[in-house]
Amino acid sequence: MTTSTKAGRPTGSTGQAEVFGEKELKQVLKIIEIGNHPERNNAIVIISNYLGLRAKEIASLKIGDVYDGNNIKKTLRLIAEYTKGSKHRDVSLENKVVISALSTYINARSETESINIQAPLFKSQKGTAFSPNAMARVLKVIYTSAGFPNASSHSGRRSLITKLAYAGIDVNSIRQIAGHSSISTTQLYIDDNPHKMADILKSI
């Protein structure tokens, strides 16, 4: 029996993408610095890990979704056509790391082209928008290059959800941030880390 391969997911995997802690994410970002398209790839990874966006959602973004022509917007509205469940949701862009990554990337683009807010936020080598599968492959290549072959385009999403859960954020709030329709789906994303569980018990 053969298992089909999905973009960004190892053949035969269960779909539970690797989860990053701060140390692992720093390792990924360090690899990006010395690779091709560092500003673009840094912004993609930051959006994935800090906002929990899916590959399809990242690929669908236009410059005007995050930038008003002068500054990074405070809120990203993911319209229905961007999302998996065809339901819009609002995502805060006020995190300083997110603002810095997007500002650096847009400033870098402005040095080589006129910024058009209707243009794709992230462009492929051909200068066109990424497809969802192509965006998933970009993330997969970045993570593999950083030494995490079991990571996929869902790793950032799982990492954010797990981080919020361990920080004590209620599951319903996490569900809304992730754009899930049910709490049970959100719970599936939370990584069962025995070392983290041990730390929690030690602190009681």
PADREN-681679 format. One record per residue: x, y, z of N, C-alpha, C in turn. Coordinates in steps of 0.2 Angstrom, whole numbers, padded with zeros to 4 digits, always signed. Atoms other than C-alpha are relative to their C-alpha. Example, Ala and Ser with C-alpha at 12.3 -4.5 7.8 and 13.67 -1.06 7.14 Angstrom:
2
+0004-0006+0000+0062-0022+0039+0004+0006+0000/-0004-0006-0001+0068-0005+0036-0004+0005+0003/
end
This chain:
204
+0004-0006+0000+0000+0000+0000+0004+0006+0000/-0004-0006+0000+0007+0017-0005-0004+0006+0003/+0003-0006-0003+0004+0033+0004+0001+0006-0004/+0000-0006+0004+0000+0049-0006+0004+0005+0003/-0004-0005-0003+0012+0063-0004-0004+0007-0001/+0003-0006+0001+0005+0080+0000+0005+0005+0001/-0005-0005+0000+0014+0096-0002+0002+0002+0008/-0002-0002-0007+0025+0100+0014-0001-0006+0005/+0001+0005-0005+0021+0083+0022+0004-0006-0002/-0004+0006+0002+0033+0068+0022-0005-0006-0002/+0003+0006+0002+0027+0052+0013-0001-0004+0006/+0001+0005-0006+0018+0041+0026-0001+0003+0006/+0000-0003-0006+0017+0054+0039-0008+0000+0002/+0007-0001-0002+0001+0056+0050-0003+0007-0001/+0002-0007+0001+0000+0074+0046+0001+0005+0006/-0002-0004-0006+0006+0080+0063+0007+0003-0001/-0006-0003+0002+0019+0092+0058+0004+0002+0006/-0004-0002-0005+0034+0096+0069-0001+0006+0003/+0001-0006-0003+0032+0109+0082+0007+0003+0002/-0006-0004-0002+0045+0123+0085-0001+0003+0006/-0001-0005-0006+0051+0131+0101+0004+0006-0002/-0004-0006+0001+0060+0147+0102+0007-0002-0003/-0007+0002+0002+0077+0138+0099+0000-0002-0007/+0001+0003+0006+0071+0129+0084-0002+0005-0005/+0002-0005+0005+0063+0144+0076+0006+0005-0001/-0006-0004+0001+0079+0154+0079+0005-0003-0005/-0004+0004+0005+0088+0140+0069-0002+0001-0007/+0003-0001+0006+0076+0142+0055+0002+0007-0003/-0001-0007+0002+0078+0161+0054+0007+0001-0002/-0007-0001+0002+0097+0160+0054+0002-0003-0007/-0001+0003+0007+0097+0148+0039-0003+0005-0005/+0003-0004+0005+0085+0160+0030+0005+0006-0002/-0004-0005+0000+0098+0174+0033+0005-0001-0006/-0005+0001+0005+0111+0166+0022-0002-0003-0007/+0003+0003+0006+0099+0159+0009-0002+0005-0005/+0003-0004+0005+0090+0166-0007-0006+0003+0003/+0006-0004-0002+0076+0179-0004-0001+0000+0007/+0000+0001-0007+0080+0181+0014-0006+0005+0003/+0005-0004-0003+0068+0196+0017-0007-0004-0001/+0006+0003+0002+0054+0187+0008-0002-0007+0005/+0000+0006-0003+0057+0170+0016-0001+0001+0008/+0001-0002-0007+0059+0178+0034-0007+0002+0001/+0007-0002-0001+0042+0186+0032-0005-0006+0000/+0004+0006+0001+0034+0170+0026+0000-0004+0007/+0000+0004-0006+0040+0160+0041-0002+0004+0006/+0003-0004-0005+0036+0174+0053-0008+0000+0000/+0008+0000+0000+0018+0175+0047-0003-0007+0002/+0003+0007-0002+0016+0156+0048+0001-0001+0007/-0001+0002-0007+0023+0155+0066-0003+0005+0005/+0003-0005-0004+0017+0171+0073-0008+0001-0001/+0007-0001+0001+0000+0172+0065-0004-0007-0001/+0004+0007+0001-0004+0153+0062-0003+0000-0007/+0004+0000+0006-0009+0156+0044+0002-0006-0004/-0001+0006+0004-0011+0141+0032+0004+0002-0006/-0004-0002+0006+0000+0140+0016-0005+0003-0005/+0005-0003+0004-0016+0144+0006-0001+0007+0001/+0001-0007-0002-0019+0160+0016+0006+0004-0001/-0006-0004+0001-0001+0166+0015+0001+0001-0008/+0000-0001+0007-0001+0163-0004-0005+0004-0003/+0006-0004+0003-0017+0172-0007+0001+0008+0002/-0001-0007-0002-0011+0188+0002+0002+0005-0005/-0002-0006+0005-0010+0205-0008+0004+0005+0005/-0004-0005-0004+0002+0219-0002-0005+0004+0004/+0005-0004-0003-0014+0229+0002-0003-0003+0006/+0003+0004-0006-0020+0216+0015+0004+0002+0006/-0004-0002-0006-0005+0221+0026+0003+0007+0000/-0004-0007+0001+0001+0238+0020-0005+0005-0003/+0005-0005+0003-0009+0254+0017+0004+0005-0004/-0003-0004+0004+0004+0262+0007+0005+0005+0004/-0004-0003-0005+0013+0270+0022+0003-0004+0006/-0002+0004-0006+0013+0258+0036-0003-0007+0000/+0003+0007-0001+0009+0240+0041-0007+0001+0004/+0007-0001-0003-0010+0239+0045+0000-0004+0007/+0000+0002-0006-0015+0235+0062-0004-0007+0000/+0004+0006+0001-0027+0221+0056+0000-0003-0007/+0000+0004+0007-0026+0208+0042-0007-0003+0000/+0006+0004+0001-0043+0203+0036+0001-0005-0005/+0000+0006+0005-0043+0186+0028-0007-0001-0003/+0007+0001+0003-0057+0186+0016-0001-0007-0002/+0002+0007+0000-0067+0171+0013+0004-0004-0006/-0004+0004+0006-0058+0166-0004+0007-0002+0002/-0006+0002-0003-0042+0165+0006+0000-0006+0004/+0000+0005-0005-0047+0153+0019-0002-0007-0002/+0001+0006+0001-0049+0135+0020-0008-0001+0000/+0007+0001-0001-0067+0135+0026-0005+0006-0003/+0003-0005+0004-0072+0150+0015-0004+0005+0005/+0002-0005-0005-0075+0161+0031+0005+0005+0002/-0005-0005-0002-0067+0177+0034+0002+0001+0007/-0002-0001-0007-0057+0181+0050+0005+0006+0000/-0005-0006+0000-0047+0196+0056+0005-0003+0005/-0007+0002-0003-0029+0193+0062+0004+0007+0002/-0004-0006-0002-0020+0206+0072+0007+0000-0002/-0006+0000+0002-0004+0212+0065+0005+0005+0004/-0003-0004-0005+0002+0222+0080+0006-0003+0004/-0005+0003-0003+0015+0210+0086+0007+0003-0003/-0006-0004+0003+0032+0219+0084+0005-0004-0004/-0004+0004+0005+0041+0204+0076-0003+0000-0007/+0004+0000+0006+0027+0203+0063+0001+0007-0004/-0001-0007+0003+0028+0222+0060+0007+0001-0003/-0007+0000+0002+0047+0221+0058+0001-0004-0006/-0001+0005+0006+0047+0206+0046-0003+0003-0006/+0004-0003+0005+0034+0214+0035+0003+0006-0003/-0003-0006+0002+0042+0231+0035+0006-0001-0004/-0007+0001+0003+0059+0225+0031-0001-0003-0007/+0001+0003+0007+0052+0214+0016-0003+0005-0005/+0003-0005+0004+0041+0228+0009+0005+0005-0002/-0006-0005+0002+0056+0240+0010+0005-0002-0005/-0005+0003+0005+0067+0228+0001-0003+0000-0007/+0003+0000+0007+0054+0226-0013+0000+0007-0003/+0001-0007+0002+0052+0245-0014+0006+0002-0004/-0006-0002+0003+0070+0246-0019+0001-0002-0007/+0000+0003+0007+0067+0236-0035-0006+0001-0004/+0007-0001+0004+0049+0240-0040-0004+0005+0004/+0005-0004-0003+0035+0252-0037-0005-0005+0004/+0004+0004-0004+0024+0245-0023-0007+0001-0002/+0007+0000+0002+0007+0241-0030-0004-0004+0005/+0003+0004-0005-0005+0236-0016-0005-0005-0002/+0004+0005+0003-0015+0225-0028+0004-0006-0002/-0005+0005+0002+0001+0215-0031+0000-0006+0005/-0001+0005-0005+0004+0198-0023+0005+0002+0006/-0004-0002-0005+0012+0200-0006+0007-0004-0001/-0006+0004+0001+0024+0186-0010+0000-0003-0007/+0000+0001+0007+0030+0183-0027+0005-0006-0001/-0004+0006+0001+0038+0167-0034+0006+0002-0005/-0005-0001+0004+0054+0166-0044-0002+0003-0007/+0002-0003+0007+0044+0170-0060-0004+0007+0001/+0004-0007-0001+0036+0186-0052-0007-0001+0001/+0007+0001-0001+0019+0178-0050-0002-0002+0007/+0002+0002-0006+0009+0174-0035+0001-0008+0001/-0001+0007-0001+0012+0157-0027-0007-0003+0000/+0005+0004-0001+0000+0143-0028+0000-0002+0008/+0000+0003-0007-0005+0135-0011+0005-0005+0001/-0004+0005+0000+0005+0120-0015+0008+0002+0000/-0006-0003+0000+0020+0130-0020+0003+0004+0006/-0002-0003-0007+0020+0140-0004+0001-0005+0005/-0001+0005-0005+0019+0124+0006+0007-0003-0002/-0007+0003+0002+0035+0118-0004+0005+0005+0002/-0005-0005-0002+0044+0134+0000+0001-0001+0007/-0001+0001-0008+0041+0132+0019+0003-0007+0001/-0003+0007-0001+0046+0113+0017+0007+0000-0001/-0007+0000+0001+0062+0117+0009+0004+0004+0005/-0003-0004-0006+0066+0131+0022+0002-0005+0006/-0001+0004-0006+0063+0119+0036+0005-0006+0000/-0004+0005+0001+0072+0105+0029+0008+0002-0001/-0006-0003+0000+0087+0116+0025+0003+0002+0007/-0002-0002-0006+0087+0121+0043+0001-0006+0005/-0001+0006-0004+0088+0103+0049-0006-0003+0003/+0006+0003-0003+0070+0099+0052-0004-0003-0006/+0004+0003+0006+0064+0087+0038-0007-0003+0002/+0007+0002-0002+0048+0082+0048-0004+0006+0001/+0004-0006-0001+0042+0100+0048-0003+0001-0007/+0004-0002+0006+0029+0106+0035-0003+0007+0001/+0003-0007+0000+0019+0121+0031-0005+0001+0006/+0004-0001-0006+0008+0117+0046+0004+0000+0006/-0003+0000-0006+0022+0117+0058+0000+0007+0004/+0001-0006-0003+0021+0136+0061-0007+0001+0003/+0007+0000-0003+0002+0134+0064+0000-0004+0006/+0000+0004-0006+0004+0120+0076+0004+0003+0006/-0004-0003-0005+0018+0129+0085-0003+0006+0003/+0003-0005-0003+0008+0144+0088-0006-0002+0004/+0005+0003-0004-0007+0134+0094+0002-0003+0006/-0003+0003-0005+0003+0124+0105+0003+0005+0005/-0003-0006-0004+0012+0140+0112-0005+0003+0004/+0005-0003-0003-0004+0148+0116-0004-0004+0005/+0003+0004-0004-0011+0133+0124+0004-0001+0007/-0004+0000-0006+0004+0131+0136+0000+0006+0004/+0000-0006-0004+0003+0149+0140-0007+0002+0004/+0006+0000-0004-0014+0146+0147-0006+0004-0004/+0006-0003+0004-0025+0154+0133-0006-0005-0001/+0005+0004+0001-0042+0147+0133-0001-0003-0007/+0000+0004+0006-0045+0134+0119-0005+0004-0005/+0004-0003+0004-0060+0144+0112+0003+0006-0003/-0003-0006+0002-0050+0160+0110+0006-0003-0006/-0005+0003+0005-0036+0149+0101-0004-0002-0006/+0004+0002+0006-0050+0142+0090-0001+0005-0005/+0002-0006+0004-0055+0159+0084+0007+0003-0003/-0006-0002+0003-0037+0164+0081+0002-0004-0006/-0001+0005+0005-0034+0148+0071-0005+0000-0006/+0005+0000+0005-0050+0150+0061-0003-0007+0000/+0003+0006+0000-0056+0133+0066-0008+0000+0002/+0008+0000-0001-0075+0129+0066-0001-0004+0007/+0001+0004-0006-0073+0117+0081+0006+0000+0005/-0006+0001-0004-0063+0116+0097+0003-0006+0000/-0003+0006+0001-0060+0098+0094+0006+0000-0005/-0005+0000+0006-0050+0102+0078+0006+0004+0003/-0005-0004-0003-0040+0115+0088+0004-0005+0005/-0003+0004-0005-0036+0102+0102+0005-0005-0004/-0004+0005+0004-0029+0090+0088+0007+0004-0002/-0006-0004+0002-0016+0104+0084+0005+0001+0006/-0004-0001-0006-0009+0105+0102+0005-0006+0001/-0006+0006-0001+0008+0095+0104+0000-0002+0007/-0001+0003-0006+0009+0083+0118+0007-0001+0001/-0007+0000-0001+0026+0087+0124+0002-0002+0007/-0001+0003-0007+0032+0076+0139+0004+0004+0004/-0005-0004-0004+0046+0088+0144-0004+0006+0002/+0004-0005-0002+0033+0102+0144-0004-0002+0006/+0005+0002-0005+0021+0092+0155+0004-0001+0006/-0004+0001-0006+0035+0088+0167+0002+0007+0003/-0002-0007-0003+0040+0107+0169-0007+0003+0003/+0006-0002-0003+0021+0110+0172-0001-0003+0007/+0000+0004-0006+0021+0097+0186+0005+0003+0005/-0005-0002-0005+0037+0103+0194-0002+0007+0003/+0001-0007-0002+0030+0121+0195-0007+0000+0005/+0006+0000-0004+0014+0116+0205+0002+0000+0007/
end
